[in-house]
C-alpha cells in the first residue's frame, strides 16, 4: 500500500523524506521517527537490541503491497523478535507501552455526557452504583482493620459491637470475620482466644450466621496465601473452624461442603482434614478446643472474678490506690466493672474497718473515669437485688448497704436516683422465710459437694433429711439452685445437673415451679451469664427428653410469660425449636458432652453394641470392678437404663446370677440410679412378648426379679407390671 492511498498526507511524506536524508542510514529506519522510541512494537526498541533496521514503508523504496506480503516476505520475517520478552501488544491491542490503548479503555476521570445522543440514564446509575459499592467496601476494609486492632488492645466486646453496628454495612460482615481471624492467627494465644470469644458474642446479634459462614469459606479458600506469612496456618485455622463448630457458629456440614468445593491440592483441604480428624474427632474434644488458647468464656469469667478478689485483698492491706487502679485497668474488662463494684461493696460490708478505704477506691476509679457511672449504678443495683441473700451471712445487710449508698451519693460519684428503692424485708411470716433461706444454704452445699463427688445417692439422702416433708416449694428451690449453679460452670456440671434432676424423680408440678422461678430470675442471671437464654432453653428441652417434664408443661410455663419480647417467651421458643429438630433427642442428650465418646456423634447402636460386649466379657470371667469402670467410661449416665435392660435379658436367658451381682454393685456404688433402674426394668417389661418367644417362662422370671429388686431397694414400691407394660401406682 502506497502512502498516496490516503493513509499518510503529503505534508507527512515530505517531513519523513527530509528526516531520512539528514539521518544516519545505519542508525534508524526512516519510518521509526514517527514511533515512540521505547514502544514494544518498535523494530529497534531497546527491548529488541538484536533487531536489524527495517525498510518497512520507506519513502525511497516504496511501501510493499498486500500481494508482496506473502511467504518469504521481508516484512513477515521482521515481525519475529529475537528478544526473550514478548514485544507485541496485549490481547485486545492495548498492552504495549507507548500505544494508544484498547478500543474499549476508558479513563477513570471519564464521565457520561447527558447531551450525548446515545446517553442512557440506567447506564449512569449502574456506573455510579458500582463505583459507590467499591468505595464503600474499601472504606469498610479500612474500618474493620482499625476495629480489630482496637479490640485486641482494649478487649472491649461491647465497644467493638457498637462500632461494627454503627458502620451499617452488614453485607460486608463476612470480611470482618475473615480479617479478625487472619489477624489473630498471626498473634499470640491471647488474641486467638479473644477473637473466638468476640465471634461467639457477635454471632446472630450483630453478625448474621450466613456472613459468619461466608467469612470462614473465604478463610479456607485463602489458606494457600495465608501460609506464606503464617507457617502454622493449617493447624491454627483448623482450630478456629473446630472452635466455631463447638460454639455452634458453623454447622458440622460446613466441613463436608468445603471439602467438596476445594481443589484437591489446596491447603484448604488440609485445614478441613485437620479440623475434622485432629480436633473434632478427639475424645472430650469440646473442652480441649475451648482450653487450647487459655480457656473458654466461663473460665475467663471465673478467672476475672478471682483476680478482682485478689486485687481487693491486696489493696486493703497496702492502701495503694494507684496500684489498685492499674490492676483494674490491666484486667481489660470495662463491660464487667459492675462486678468490681459489687465485690468491693461486699468486702466493705464484711470488713467494717476497711469500709472507708474500699469506698475511696471506688471514688478514685469513678473520678478518673476508670469505672463509668453506668457500671457503678449496675454494681449497686445488683447489691440491692441480692440483699436478701446477703442478710444470711451479714446481719443488717440492708441497713449497711443503705448507708453505703448514702455516702457514695453525698460524695457525688453515685446517682442514687437511678437505683431502685431499698425496702426493708417485712417480718411477717419470718419463720417460713427463715426456713427457706436455711434450706437454700444447705441445698447449695449439697449441690457443690455433688459437683465434686458425683454421688447421686448421697444427694438423695441429704435432700430427704432436709426436706422430710417433701415440700413442693423446697423442691422447686432446689431445682432453681441446682441449675443456677450449673449455668455458672462448665459443661461437665451442666450435664451432671441434668442427670441429677432426672434421677431424683421430683413431681412434674414441682419441676414446673422450679423452671418458672429460674426464668423469672433470668434478667439478674444474665449479668453474670450472657448466654442465659440459650442455657435455660437447653435445660428445659433436656428436662422434656429426660421425662422430668411433659411437652404440655411447656405450654403451662408459657402462660406465666405472655409478653412477646419477654425472656420467658424467648426461652420457650428456643426450647421448642430444639425439640422439633430432626434427631432432637440424641442431640439434646449430647448437648453438654453426655455422649462423651469423643467422636462427633456416637450412634446409639454403637453404644448398645459396646454394652453388649462389656457384658459378654464380664460373663466370661471378667472382674466386677473392671466392668463398673467400663460402664462409667461410657460417660452416658442418662443411658444406663440400656445396661439394666441388657443385663436383665441376659439373666433371664442364661439364668446367670453373676450378672445380678453386677447390677447390685452398680446400684450400691451409685453408678446406676433408681430412675435408670426403673426405666431399664420398664424397657424389659415392654419387650416381654418378644422375649417369651425364646424363653417361654420369661414373664414368670421377670416378675420374680421385679420383687427381688424391690426388696433390694432398686425399684420404687409403686412400680408394678400390667398387661400393657410397666406402670406406677
C-alpha positions as CSV (number, residue, x, y, z in Angstrom):
1,X,0.0,0.0,0.0
2,X,1.5,3.3,-1.1
3,X,1.4,6.4,1.0
4,X,-0.5,8.1,-1.7
5,X,-3.5,5.9,-0.9
6,X,-4.6,8.4,1.7
7,X,-3.1,6.9,4.9
8,X,-0.3,9.5,5.0
9,X,-0.7,13.1,4.0
10,X,1.6,14.8,1.5
11,X,2.9,17.0,4.3
12,X,3.9,14.0,6.4
13,X,5.6,12.4,3.4
14,X,7.8,15.5,2.9
15,X,8.6,15.5,6.6
16,X,9.6,11.8,6.6
17,X,11.8,12.3,3.4
18,X,13.7,15.3,4.9
19,X,14.3,13.4,8.1
20,X,15.6,10.3,6.3
21,X,18.0,12.4,4.2
22,X,19.5,14.0,7.3
23,X,19.7,10.8,9.5
24,X,22.4,8.3,9.6
25,X,21.2,5.5,7.4
26,X,22.7,2.8,9.7
27,X,21.2,4.1,12.9
28,X,17.5,4.1,12.4
29,X,14.9,3.3,9.7
30,X,13.1,6.3,8.2
31,X,9.7,5.2,9.5
32,X,10.7,5.0,13.1
33,X,10.8,8.7,13.6
34,X,7.0,8.6,13.9
35,X,7.0,5.9,16.7
36,X,7.8,6.3,20.3
37,X,11.4,5.1,20.8
38,X,10.5,2.8,23.7
39,X,7.4,1.2,22.1
40,X,7.2,-2.5,22.4
41,X,6.2,-2.6,18.7
42,X,9.2,-0.6,17.6
43,X,11.6,-2.8,15.5
44,X,14.7,-1.2,17.0
45,X,13.3,-0.6,20.5
46,X,15.6,-1.3,23.5
47,X,13.7,-4.5,24.2
48,X,14.9,-6.0,20.9
49,X,18.6,-4.9,20.6
50,X,19.4,-7.7,18.1
51,X,16.9,-6.4,15.5
52,X,18.3,-5.0,12.3
53,X,17.0,-1.9,10.7
54,X,13.7,-2.2,8.9
55,X,12.9,-0.9,5.4
56,X,9.2,-1.0,6.0
57,X,7.4,1.8,4.4
58,X,10.5,3.7,3.3
59,X,9.6,6.6,1.1
60,X,12.6,5.9,-1.0
61,X,11.8,2.3,-1.7
62,X,8.0,2.4,-1.6
63,X,5.7,0.5,0.6
64,X,5.1,-3.2,0.0
65,X,1.6,-4.0,-1.3
66,X,-0.7,-6.7,0.1
67,X,0.4,-9.1,-2.6
68,X,4.0,-8.7,-1.6
69,X,3.4,-9.8,2.0
70,X,3.5,-13.5,1.1
71,X,5.7,-16.3,2.1
72,X,9.3,-15.2,2.5
73,X,8.4,-11.6,2.6
74,X,11.0,-9.5,4.5
75,X,8.1,-7.7,6.3
76,X,6.8,-11.0,7.6
77,X,10.2,-12.0,8.9
78,X,10.6,-8.7,10.6
79,X,7.6,-9.4,12.8
80,X,9.5,-12.1,14.8
81,X,11.6,-10.6,17.7
82,X,14.7,-12.3,18.9
83,X,14.2,-10.6,22.3
84,X,13.3,-13.0,25.2
85,X,10.4,-10.7,26.0
86,X,7.2,-10.8,24.1
87,X,7.0,-7.4,22.4
88,X,3.5,-7.4,20.9
89,X,0.6,-5.5,22.4
90,X,-1.5,-7.4,24.9
91,X,-4.7,-9.2,23.9
92,X,-7.1,-6.6,22.6
93,X,-4.4,-4.4,21.2
94,X,-3.8,-2.3,24.3
95,X,-0.9,-3.8,26.1
96,X,2.2,-2.1,24.7
97,X,3.9,0.8,26.4
98,X,3.6,3.8,24.3
99,X,0.5,2.6,22.5
100,X,-2.9,4.4,22.5
101,X,-4.6,1.7,24.5
102,X,-7.5,-0.6,23.6
103,X,-10.6,0.5,21.8
104,X,-12.7,0.0,25.0
105,X,-10.3,1.5,27.5
106,X,-11.8,4.4,29.4
107,X,-10.0,6.9,31.6
108,X,-11.0,6.9,35.2
109,X,-11.9,10.5,35.0
110,X,-14.3,9.9,32.2
111,X,-17.9,10.9,32.9
112,X,-21.1,10.2,30.9
113,X,-22.4,13.2,28.9
114,X,-26.2,13.7,29.3
115,X,-26.2,15.6,26.0
116,X,-24.8,12.6,24.1
117,X,-27.4,11.2,21.7
118,X,-26.5,7.7,23.0
119,X,-26.8,8.7,26.7
120,X,-28.6,6.1,28.9
121,X,-29.7,7.1,32.4
122,X,-29.7,3.5,33.6
123,X,-26.1,3.2,32.5
124,X,-25.2,6.2,34.6
125,X,-27.0,4.7,37.6
126,X,-25.2,1.4,37.2
127,X,-21.9,3.2,36.8
128,X,-22.5,5.2,40.0
129,X,-23.7,2.2,42.0
130,X,-20.6,0.1,41.1
131,X,-18.3,2.9,42.0
132,X,-20.1,3.6,45.3
133,X,-20.1,-0.1,46.2
134,X,-16.4,-0.3,45.6
135,X,-15.8,2.8,47.7
136,X,-18.0,1.5,50.5
137,X,-16.1,-1.8,50.6
138,X,-12.7,-0.1,50.6
139,X,-13.9,2.1,53.5
140,X,-15.3,-0.9,55.4
141,X,-12.0,-2.8,55.0
142,X,-10.1,0.1,56.4
143,X,-12.5,0.5,59.4
144,X,-12.6,-3.3,60.0
145,X,-8.8,-3.3,60.4
146,X,-8.9,-0.4,62.9
147,X,-11.8,-2.0,64.9
148,X,-9.9,-5.3,65.2
149,X,-6.7,-3.6,66.3
150,X,-8.6,-1.6,68.9
151,X,-10.3,-4.7,70.2
152,X,-7.0,-6.5,70.6
153,X,-5.7,-3.5,72.6
154,X,-8.8,-3.0,74.8
155,X,-10.6,-6.4,74.9
156,X,-13.9,-4.4,75.0
157,X,-16.5,-6.5,73.3
158,X,-19.4,-4.0,73.9
159,X,-17.5,-1.1,72.2
160,X,-16.4,-3.4,69.3
161,X,-20.0,-4.5,68.8
162,X,-21.2,-0.9,68.8
163,X,-18.6,0.3,66.3
164,X,-19.4,-2.6,64.0
165,X,-23.1,-1.9,64.2
166,X,-22.6,1.9,63.6
167,X,-20.9,1.2,60.2
168,X,-24.3,-0.1,59.0
169,X,-22.6,-2.4,56.4
170,X,-23.9,-5.8,57.4
171,X,-23.4,-7.1,53.9
172,X,-19.6,-6.9,54.4
173,X,-19.5,-8.6,57.8
174,X,-18.0,-11.7,56.2
175,X,-14.9,-9.6,55.6
176,X,-14.8,-8.6,59.3
177,X,-14.9,-12.3,60.2
178,X,-12.0,-13.1,57.8
179,X,-10.0,-10.1,59.0
180,X,-10.5,-10.8,62.7
181,X,-9.4,-14.5,62.3
182,X,-6.5,-13.8,59.9
183,X,-5.1,-11.1,62.2
184,X,-5.5,-13.3,65.3
185,X,-3.7,-16.2,63.5
186,X,-0.5,-14.1,63.3
187,X,-0.6,-13.2,67.0
188,X,-0.4,-14.9,70.4
189,X,-2.8,-17.3,72.0
190,X,-4.4,-14.4,74.0
191,X,-5.5,-12.7,70.8
192,X,-6.7,-16.0,69.3
193,X,-8.9,-16.6,72.3
194,X,-10.1,-13.0,72.2
195,X,-11.1,-13.5,68.5
196,X,-13.0,-16.7,69.2
197,X,-14.9,-15.1,72.2
198,X,-15.7,-12.0,70.1
199,X,-17.1,-14.0,67.2
200,X,-19.3,-16.0,69.7
201,X,-20.5,-12.8,71.3
202,X,-21.4,-11.1,67.9
203,X,-22.9,-14.2,66.3
204,X,-26.5,-13.8,65.4
205,X,-26.9,-10.5,67.3
206,X,-24.6,-8.4,65.2
207,X,-23.2,-10.7,62.5
208,X,-25.8,-12.8,60.7
209,X,-25.0,-16.6,60.5
210,X,-24.7,-16.6,56.7
211,X,-22.0,-13.9,57.0
212,X,-20.0,-16.0,59.5
213,X,-20.3,-19.0,57.2
214,X,-19.1,-17.0,54.2
215,X,-16.2,-15.5,56.2
216,X,-14.9,-18.9,57.1
217,X,-15.3,-20.0,53.5
218,X,-13.1,-17.1,52.4
219,X,-10.6,-18.1,55.1
220,X,-10.4,-21.7,53.9
221,X,-10.1,-20.6,50.3
222,X,-7.2,-18.2,51.1
223,X,-5.2,-20.8,53.1
224,X,-2.6,-21.0,50.4
225,X,-2.0,-17.3,50.7
226,X,-2.1,-17.2,54.5
227,X,0.6,-19.9,54.8
228,X,3.2,-17.7,53.1
229,X,3.2,-15.4,56.2
230,X,1.8,-17.8,58.8
231,X,3.6,-21.1,58.6
232,X,1.2,-22.9,61.0
233,X,-1.9,-21.8,59.1
234,X,-3.2,-25.3,58.7
235,X,-3.2,-26.1,62.4
236,X,-4.4,-22.6,63.6
237,X,-7.2,-22.2,61.0
238,X,-8.3,-25.8,61.7
239,X,-8.6,-25.0,65.4
240,X,-10.6,-21.8,64.6
241,X,-13.0,-23.8,62.5
242,X,-13.3,-26.5,65.2
243,X,-14.0,-23.8,67.8
244,X,-16.7,-22.3,65.6
245,X,-18.3,-25.7,65.3
246,X,-18.1,-26.3,69.1
247,X,-19.6,-22.8,69.7
248,X,-22.5,-23.6,67.3
249,X,-21.5,-20.9,64.8
250,X,-20.7,-23.3,62.0
251,X,-22.7,-26.5,61.2
252,X,-20.8,-29.7,61.0
253,X,-21.9,-29.9,57.4
254,X,-19.5,-27.0,56.7
255,X,-16.6,-29.4,56.6
256,X,-18.0,-31.7,54.0
257,X,-19.2,-28.9,51.8
258,X,-15.9,-27.1,51.8
259,X,-14.0,-30.4,51.2
260,X,-16.1,-31.0,48.1
261,X,-15.7,-27.4,46.8
262,X,-11.9,-27.0,47.3
263,X,-9.2,-28.2,44.8
264,X,-7.6,-31.4,46.0
265,X,-4.1,-29.9,46.2
266,X,-5.1,-26.8,48.1
267,X,-4.1,-26.1,51.7
268,X,-7.7,-25.6,52.5
269,X,-8.3,-29.4,52.2
270,X,-5.5,-29.9,54.8
271,X,-7.2,-27.4,57.1
272,X,-10.6,-29.2,56.8
273,X,-9.0,-32.6,57.4
274,X,-7.1,-31.3,60.5
275,X,-10.2,-29.7,61.9
276,X,-12.3,-32.9,61.4
277,X,-9.8,-35.6,62.4
278,X,-7.3,-33.8,64.6
279,X,-9.8,-31.8,66.8
280,X,-13.5,-32.7,66.4
281,X,-12.8,-36.4,66.5
282,X,-10.7,-36.3,69.6
283,X,-12.0,-37.6,73.0
284,X,-13.6,-34.8,75.0
285,X,-12.9,-32.5,72.0
286,X,-15.2,-29.7,73.2
287,X,-13.3,-29.0,76.4
288,X,-9.9,-29.5,74.7
289,X,-10.8,-27.0,72.0
290,X,-12.1,-24.4,74.4
291,X,-9.0,-24.6,76.6
292,X,-6.4,-24.7,73.8
293,X,-5.8,-20.9,73.8
294,X,-6.3,-20.4,77.6
295,X,-9.9,-21.4,78.3
296,X,-13.4,-20.6,77.1
297,X,-15.7,-17.8,78.2
298,X,-16.8,-19.5,81.5
299,X,-13.2,-20.0,82.6
300,X,-12.4,-16.4,81.7
301,X,-15.2,-15.1,83.9
302,X,-14.1,-17.2,86.8
303,X,-10.5,-16.0,86.4
304,X,-11.6,-12.4,86.3
305,X,-13.6,-12.8,89.5
306,X,-10.7,-14.4,91.2
307,X,-8.4,-11.6,90.1
308,X,-10.8,-9.0,91.3
309,X,-10.9,-10.6,94.8
310,X,-7.1,-10.8,94.8
311,X,-6.5,-7.1,93.9
312,X,-9.1,-6.0,96.5
313,X,-7.4,-8.1,99.3
314,X,-4.0,-6.7,98.3
315,X,-5.4,-3.1,98.3
316,X,-6.9,-3.5,101.7
317,X,-3.5,-4.5,103.1
318,X,-1.4,-1.9,101.1
319,X,-3.8,1.0,100.6
320,X,-2.1,1.8,97.3
321,X,-4.9,3.2,95.2
322,X,-2.7,3.8,92.1
323,X,-1.6,0.2,92.1
324,X,-5.2,-1.0,92.5
325,X,-6.4,1.2,89.7
326,X,-3.6,-0.1,87.5
327,X,-4.6,-3.7,88.2
328,X,-8.3,-2.8,87.4
329,X,-7.1,-1.3,84.1
330,X,-4.9,-4.3,83.3
331,X,-8.0,-6.6,83.6
332,X,-9.3,-5.0,80.4
333,X,-12.9,-5.8,81.1
334,X,-14.7,-2.5,81.2
335,X,-18.0,-4.2,80.4
336,X,-17.6,-6.2,83.6
337,X,-16.7,-3.4,86.0
338,X,-20.0,-3.7,87.7
339,X,-18.6,-6.9,89.2
340,X,-15.7,-4.9,90.7
341,X,-18.2,-2.5,92.3
342,X,-20.3,-5.4,93.7
343,X,-17.3,-7.3,95.2
344,X,-15.9,-4.1,96.7
345,X,-19.2,-3.3,98.4
346,X,-19.5,-6.9,99.7
347,X,-16.0,-6.7,101.2
348,X,-16.8,-3.3,102.7
349,X,-19.9,-4.8,104.4
350,X,-17.9,-7.8,105.6
351,X,-14.9,-5.8,106.9
352,X,-16.2,-2.7,108.6
353,X,-12.7,-1.5,109.4
354,X,-11.8,-1.4,105.7
355,X,-15.0,0.3,104.6
356,X,-13.6,3.8,104.2
357,X,-10.5,2.6,102.2
358,X,-12.7,0.5,99.8
359,X,-15.1,3.3,99.2
360,X,-12.1,5.6,98.5
361,X,-11.0,3.2,95.8
362,X,-14.4,3.2,94.1
363,X,-14.5,7.0,94.3
364,X,-11.0,7.3,92.8
365,X,-11.9,4.9,90.0
366,X,-15.1,6.8,89.2
367,X,-13.5,10.2,89.2
368,X,-10.7,9.1,86.9
369,X,-13.3,7.6,84.5
370,X,-11.8,4.1,85.0
371,X,-15.3,2.8,86.1
372,X,-18.1,4.7,84.4
373,X,-21.3,5.8,86.0
374,X,-23.3,3.1,84.3
375,X,-21.2,0.3,85.6
376,X,-21.2,1.9,89.1
377,X,-25.0,2.0,89.1
378,X,-25.3,-1.5,87.8
379,X,-23.0,-2.8,90.6
380,X,-25.1,-1.1,93.3
381,X,-28.3,-2.3,91.7
382,X,-27.0,-5.9,91.8
383,X,-26.3,-5.4,95.5
384,X,-29.9,-4.3,96.1
385,X,-31.2,-7.3,94.3
386,X,-29.1,-9.7,96.3
387,X,-29.5,-8.0,99.7
388,X,-31.8,-10.8,101.0
389,X,-29.2,-13.5,100.3
390,X,-26.5,-11.3,101.9
391,X,-28.6,-11.0,105.0
392,X,-27.9,-14.7,105.7
393,X,-24.2,-14.0,106.1
394,X,-24.2,-10.3,107.0
395,X,-26.6,-9.2,109.8
396,X,-28.4,-5.9,108.9
397,X,-27.1,-6.1,105.3
398,X,-29.9,-3.9,104.1
399,X,-29.1,-1.1,106.6
400,X,-25.4,-1.2,105.9
401,X,-26.0,-1.1,102.1
402,X,-28.3,1.9,102.6
403,X,-25.5,3.7,104.5
404,X,-23.0,2.9,101.7
405,X,-25.4,4.3,99.1
406,X,-25.9,7.5,101.1
407,X,-22.1,8.0,101.4
408,X,-21.5,7.4,97.7
409,X,-24.3,9.8,96.7
410,X,-23.2,12.5,99.1
411,X,-19.7,12.4,97.6
412,X,-21.0,12.7,94.1
413,X,-19.8,9.6,92.4
414,X,-23.1,7.7,92.5
415,X,-26.5,8.8,91.1
416,X,-28.9,7.4,93.8
417,X,-32.0,8.3,91.7
418,X,-31.0,5.7,89.2
419,X,-31.3,2.9,91.7
420,X,-34.5,1.1,92.8
421,X,-35.6,1.7,96.4
422,X,-34.2,-0.5,99.1
423,X,-37.3,-1.6,101.1
424,X,-36.7,-3.5,104.3
425,X,-37.8,-7.1,104.2
426,X,-41.1,-7.4,106.1
427,X,-41.1,-9.6,109.2
428,X,-44.4,-11.1,108.5
429,X,-44.1,-14.9,108.0
430,X,-40.5,-14.7,109.1
431,X,-40.5,-18.3,110.3
432,X,-41.3,-19.6,106.8
433,X,-38.8,-17.2,105.1
434,X,-36.1,-18.2,107.5
435,X,-36.7,-21.9,106.8
436,X,-36.5,-21.2,103.0
437,X,-33.2,-19.3,103.5
438,X,-31.7,-22.0,105.6
439,X,-32.7,-24.6,103.0
440,X,-31.1,-22.5,100.2
441,X,-27.8,-22.6,102.0
442,X,-27.9,-26.3,102.7
443,X,-29.1,-27.0,99.2
444,X,-26.1,-25.0,97.8
445,X,-23.7,-27.0,100.0
446,X,-25.3,-30.3,98.8
447,X,-25.0,-29.3,95.2
448,X,-21.4,-28.2,95.4
449,X,-20.4,-31.5,97.1
450,X,-22.3,-33.3,94.3
451,X,-20.3,-31.5,91.6
452,X,-17.1,-32.7,93.3
453,X,-18.1,-36.3,94.1
454,X,-20.8,-37.1,91.5
455,X,-22.6,-39.2,94.2
456,X,-26.3,-39.1,93.3
457,X,-27.4,-41.4,96.1
458,X,-25.8,-39.1,98.7
459,X,-27.7,-36.1,97.3
460,X,-30.9,-38.1,97.6
461,X,-30.4,-39.0,101.2
462,X,-29.2,-35.5,102.2
463,X,-32.2,-33.9,100.4
464,X,-34.6,-36.3,102.0
465,X,-33.3,-35.4,105.5
466,X,-33.5,-31.6,104.8
467,X,-36.9,-31.8,103.1
468,X,-38.5,-34.7,105.0
469,X,-42.0,-33.2,104.4
470,X,-41.3,-33.3,100.6
471,X,-42.4,-29.7,100.3
472,X,-43.1,-28.6,96.7
473,X,-41.7,-25.2,97.4
474,X,-38.4,-26.5,98.7
475,X,-38.2,-29.0,95.7
476,X,-38.6,-26.0,93.4
477,X,-36.0,-24.0,95.3
478,X,-33.6,-26.9,95.0
479,X,-34.2,-27.2,91.2
480,X,-33.6,-23.5,90.8
481,X,-30.4,-23.5,92.8
482,X,-29.1,-26.6,91.0
483,X,-29.5,-25.2,87.5
484,X,-28.3,-21.7,88.5
485,X,-25.1,-23.1,89.9
486,X,-24.6,-25.3,86.9
487,X,-25.1,-22.5,84.4
488,X,-22.2,-20.7,86.1
489,X,-19.9,-23.7,85.5
490,X,-18.6,-25.9,82.7
491,X,-20.5,-28.4,80.5
492,X,-19.5,-31.2,82.9
493,X,-21.5,-29.6,85.7
494,X,-24.4,-28.8,83.4
495,X,-24.5,-32.5,82.3
496,X,-24.3,-33.6,86.0
497,X,-27.2,-31.2,86.9
498,X,-29.5,-32.7,84.2
499,X,-28.6,-36.3,85.2
500,X,-29.3,-35.5,88.9
501,X,-32.6,-33.8,88.0
502,X,-33.7,-36.9,86.1
503,X,-32.5,-39.2,88.9
504,X,-34.3,-37.5,91.8
505,X,-37.8,-38.0,90.2
506,X,-39.3,-34.8,91.5
507,X,-43.1,-34.4,90.8
508,X,-43.6,-32.7,87.5
509,X,-45.5,-29.8,89.1
510,X,-42.5,-29.1,91.4
511,X,-40.2,-29.0,88.3
512,X,-42.6,-26.6,86.6
513,X,-42.5,-24.2,89.5
514,X,-38.7,-24.5,89.6
515,X,-38.3,-23.6,86.0
516,X,-40.7,-20.7,86.3
517,X,-38.6,-19.3,89.2
518,X,-35.5,-19.8,87.0
519,X,-36.9,-17.9,84.1
520,X,-38.2,-15.1,86.4
521,X,-34.7,-14.5,87.7
522,X,-33.1,-14.7,84.2
523,X,-32.5,-10.9,84.0
524,X,-30.3,-11.0,87.1
525,X,-28.5,-14.2,85.9
526,X,-27.8,-12.6,82.6
527,X,-25.4,-10.1,84.3
528,X,-23.0,-13.0,85.1
529,X,-24.0,-15.3,82.2
530,X,-24.6,-13.6,78.9
531,X,-26.0,-16.8,77.3
532,X,-28.6,-17.5,80.0
533,X,-31.4,-17.7,77.4
534,X,-29.6,-20.5,75.5
535,X,-28.7,-22.4,78.7
536,X,-32.2,-22.2,80.1
537,X,-33.7,-23.3,76.8
538,X,-31.4,-26.3,76.7
539,X,-32.1,-27.3,80.3
540,X,-35.8,-27.1,79.6
541,X,-35.5,-29.2,76.4
542,X,-33.3,-31.7,78.3
543,X,-35.9,-32.0,81.0
544,X,-38.5,-32.9,78.4
545,X,-36.2,-35.5,76.8
546,X,-35.4,-37.0,80.3
547,X,-39.2,-37.1,81.1
548,X,-38.8,-34.8,84.0
549,X,-41.4,-32.6,82.3
550,X,-44.0,-33.5,79.8
551,X,-44.3,-31.5,76.5
552,X,-47.6,-29.9,77.7
553,X,-45.8,-28.5,80.7
554,X,-44.0,-26.1,78.3
555,X,-47.4,-24.5,77.5
556,X,-48.2,-24.2,81.2
557,X,-44.9,-22.4,81.8
558,X,-45.6,-20.2,78.8
559,X,-48.8,-18.9,80.3
560,X,-46.6,-17.2,83.0
561,X,-44.7,-15.1,80.4
562,X,-47.3,-13.6,78.0
563,X,-45.1,-10.8,76.6
564,X,-43.8,-11.4,73.1
565,X,-40.4,-9.9,73.9
566,X,-40.1,-11.4,77.4
567,X,-37.1,-13.7,78.3
568,X,-39.5,-16.5,79.2
569,X,-41.0,-16.4,75.7
570,X,-37.6,-16.5,74.1
571,X,-36.5,-19.4,76.3
572,X,-39.7,-21.4,75.4
573,X,-39.4,-20.7,71.7
574,X,-35.8,-21.8,71.7
575,X,-36.6,-25.0,73.7
576,X,-39.5,-25.9,71.3
577,X,-37.3,-25.4,68.3
578,X,-34.6,-27.7,69.7
579,X,-37.3,-30.4,70.4
580,X,-38.8,-30.1,66.9
581,X,-35.4,-30.6,65.2
582,X,-34.6,-33.9,63.5
583,X,-33.0,-36.4,65.8
584,X,-33.6,-33.9,68.6
585,X,-33.5,-36.4,71.4
586,X,-29.9,-37.6,70.6
587,X,-28.7,-34.1,70.0
588,X,-30.1,-32.7,73.2
589,X,-28.8,-35.7,75.2
590,X,-25.3,-34.9,73.9
591,X,-25.6,-31.1,74.2
592,X,-23.1,-30.9,77.1
593,X,-20.9,-33.8,76.1
594,X,-23.1,-36.5,77.6
595,X,-22.1,-38.8,74.7
596,X,-18.6,-38.5,76.0
597,X,-17.3,-40.7,73.1
598,X,-15.0,-38.2,71.5
599,X,-16.3,-38.7,68.0
600,X,-18.8,-36.2,66.8
601,X,-21.7,-38.4,67.5
602,X,-21.5,-41.9,68.6
603,X,-24.6,-43.7,67.2
604,X,-26.9,-45.2,69.8
605,X,-26.4,-48.6,68.1
606,X,-22.7,-48.3,68.8
607,X,-23.4,-47.7,72.5
608,X,-25.7,-50.7,72.6
609,X,-23.0,-52.8,71.0
610,X,-20.4,-51.7,73.5
611,X,-22.8,-52.5,76.4
612,X,-23.4,-56.0,74.9
613,X,-19.6,-56.7,74.5
614,X,-19.0,-55.4,78.0
615,X,-21.4,-57.9,79.5
616,X,-20.0,-60.8,77.4
617,X,-16.5,-60.1,78.7
618,X,-17.8,-59.9,82.3
619,X,-19.6,-63.2,81.9
620,X,-16.5,-64.9,80.5
621,X,-14.6,-64.3,83.7
622,X,-14.2,-60.6,83.9
623,X,-13.7,-58.5,87.1
624,X,-16.7,-56.7,88.5
625,X,-14.7,-53.6,89.2
626,X,-13.4,-53.5,85.6
627,X,-17.0,-53.9,84.4
628,X,-18.1,-51.0,86.5
629,X,-15.2,-48.9,85.3
630,X,-16.1,-49.6,81.6
631,X,-19.8,-48.6,82.3
632,X,-18.5,-45.4,83.9
633,X,-16.2,-44.7,81.0
634,X,-19.2,-44.8,78.6
635,X,-19.9,-41.3,80.1
636,X,-23.6,-41.7,79.3
637,X,-25.4,-41.9,82.7
638,X,-28.7,-41.0,81.1
639,X,-28.4,-44.2,79.0
640,X,-27.7,-46.6,81.9
641,X,-31.2,-48.0,81.5
642,X,-29.8,-49.8,78.5
643,X,-27.2,-51.5,80.7
644,X,-30.1,-52.6,83.1
645,X,-32.2,-53.9,80.2
646,X,-29.4,-55.9,78.5
647,X,-28.3,-57.3,81.8
648,X,-31.8,-58.4,82.8
649,X,-32.4,-60.0,79.4
650,X,-29.1,-61.9,79.7
651,X,-30.1,-63.1,83.2
652,X,-33.5,-64.3,82.0
653,X,-32.0,-66.1,79.0
654,X,-28.9,-67.6,80.8
655,X,-30.0,-67.6,84.5
656,X,-26.6,-66.1,85.4
657,X,-26.5,-64.9,89.0
658,X,-23.1,-63.3,88.3
659,X,-24.9,-60.6,86.2
660,X,-27.3,-59.9,89.0
661,X,-24.3,-59.2,91.2
662,X,-23.1,-56.6,88.7
663,X,-26.4,-54.7,88.9
664,X,-26.2,-54.8,92.7
665,X,-22.7,-53.4,92.6
666,X,-23.6,-50.7,90.1
667,X,-26.6,-49.6,92.3
668,X,-24.8,-49.7,95.6
669,X,-22.0,-47.5,94.2
670,X,-24.4,-45.0,92.8
671,X,-23.3,-45.7,89.2
672,X,-26.9,-46.7,88.2
673,X,-29.7,-44.7,89.8
674,X,-33.1,-45.7,90.9
675,X,-34.6,-43.8,88.0
676,X,-32.4,-45.6,85.5
677,X,-33.2,-49.0,87.2
678,X,-36.9,-48.3,86.9
679,X,-36.5,-47.2,83.3
680,X,-34.5,-50.3,82.4
681,X,-37.0,-52.7,84.1
682,X,-39.7,-50.9,82.3
683,X,-38.0,-51.5,78.9
684,X,-37.7,-55.2,79.6
685,X,-41.4,-55.3,80.6
686,X,-42.3,-53.7,77.2
687,X,-40.4,-56.4,75.3
688,X,-41.6,-59.4,77.3
689,X,-43.8,-60.8,74.5
690,X,-40.8,-60.9,72.1
691,X,-38.6,-62.3,74.8
692,X,-41.1,-65.1,75.5
693,X,-40.6,-66.4,72.0
694,X,-37.1,-67.6,73.0
695,X,-37.7,-68.0,76.8
696,X,-41.2,-69.4,77.5
697,X,-41.1,-68.5,81.2
698,X,-39.7,-65.0,80.6
699,X,-42.7,-63.3,82.3
700,X,-42.6,-65.5,85.4
701,X,-38.8,-64.9,85.8
702,X,-39.2,-61.2,85.2
703,X,-41.9,-61.0,87.9
704,X,-39.6,-62.7,90.3
705,X,-36.7,-60.3,89.6
706,X,-39.0,-57.3,90.0
707,X,-39.9,-58.4,93.5
708,X,-36.3,-59.1,94.3
709,X,-35.3,-55.6,93.0
710,X,-37.9,-54.0,95.2
711,X,-36.6,-55.8,98.3
712,X,-33.1,-54.6,97.4
713,X,-34.3,-51.1,97.1
714,X,-33.6,-50.7,93.4
715,X,-37.2,-50.1,92.4
716,X,-39.8,-47.9,94.0
717,X,-42.7,-49.8,95.6
718,X,-45.1,-48.1,93.2
719,X,-43.6,-50.0,90.3
720,X,-45.9,-52.7,89.0
721,X,-46.4,-54.7,85.9
722,X,-49.6,-54.6,83.8
723,X,-50.6,-56.2,80.6
724,X,-49.8,-53.0,78.7
725,X,-46.4,-52.7,80.3
726,X,-44.9,-51.1,83.4
727,X,-46.9,-48.7,85.4
728,X,-46.6,-46.6,88.5
729,X,-49.4,-46.5,91.1
